[in-house]
Amino acid sequence: MNRHRTFLAGQWRIVVAVAAVALLAAGCSGRTGTETDSTTSGQGGSSAVSADFGDLTEVCQDGDASTATTQGVTAEQIEVGVFSDIGFTKNSEFVDAAKVFTSWCNDNGGINGRTLVANTRDTKLMEPRQRMIEACREDFALVGGGAGLDALGVKERLNCLLPSFPAQAVQERAAGADLEVSASPSKVPGYDNYAGFRTWAVDEAYPDSKQAIGLINGDSAITKAVQQMTLETLDAIGAKVVYNELYPTMGVSDWTPYAQAIKNNGVKGLIFMGSFDQLAKLEEVLTNMDYKLDWIDPNNNAYNAQFLDLLGRSADFQNNIVDLSGVAPLESDEPAVEQLKELYAKYAPDAQITLPAMRAWSSWLLFAKSAAACGDELTRKCVYDNARQETAWTGGGLHAANDLQNPIPPQPCFNVEQATADGWKPADFDPDNGLYRCDIPARKFTADFGTPMTLAEVGKTMDDVQ
């Protein structure tokens, strides 16, 4: 395996407010986004590219659409919005995914003959509300994007009855809000999707670590909430936290005091919720001290080649493990993964395929399939209702099956990747469902960490959706 092709940058289990510094420092692939960066035909023109993807057939197709049915939909095209913090993070993963998908789709005739156009809505971290107001004026739906502070725009989205097919949702008020369909949910309200991974780590893989867990968390309001969720789950599974510390979100110049505290407290399992470049510096200090933990969870934002490069000799000395939450690893030989690589090579050869990008791709597939089923009479209600009918959605084989009709409780599947100097490889986690393990249920939180916003809160109902 060539680890420099393993570009999974992981899901935002931590929010952009913490990860952005690392993305800037690491020089993630980026291009300047614009408010309405429309994506149409690909570099390959109309050369023969199959309209099938994985186990999905004829995702896009020619047709004889003739009606301008609603905002963003004419007889010729469909305009959708793609949310991204690209102006702040310089990370173009959602913009790139939109470019590749729309280029491929349009080369196969679009959606019933309508050209698919993606408008980049650059939230610049702090401007989700402003971009949502613009999307409410122009877009038919939101597809394949995400914003670190996504709750800032959800009220406006529900007010204008705009359906959303996000690549990921972050904040409690946004994740699972009405008129949202997550093809591969990165967050399910009221549940800890990582309970299976945590249970496996402390009960099966590294039982000696169960009474010696350490947490280091970026010092922001949102990641502090994630910290509390993690602490609740650790307590519920009987794990003992012996070290719990915050670090400044802008980074630390000297990680020696943290490393010394980890050693002094006898930490054996470390959960790090922050930017992977900072963790690499901490691990360098720990390695130089000759202190090896049983395991380190860098969160799957670190699932990329850059993190391995930054680790240096710590890649083998320490034991970094991440949970991909039921998404196929890029180094796997799954047909859908191989096809995704081929499409990126054709339409965006310089772009990185990341874990959020894979989730974005699944969202685009879901939107396209649901919209195509509406025929000429493409409406928001039709596309939303069609998407919600999927009870075993896998994105063509990119991830474990999700029941979009009944998303709660969430599917419990997890899969663990381990960092090595030679690249990422599957850990020994006893999968029982193909690439995944699905026998440990997702855990429901007992504390109230917030609830997703509803149409009723803005004085609307599903009857208002046309």
Summary of the structure (lengths in Angstrom):
residues: 466
radius of gyration: 21.4
end to end distance: 49.0
largest distance: 70.6
contacts: 1785
relative contact order: 0.18
helix: 36%
strand: 16%
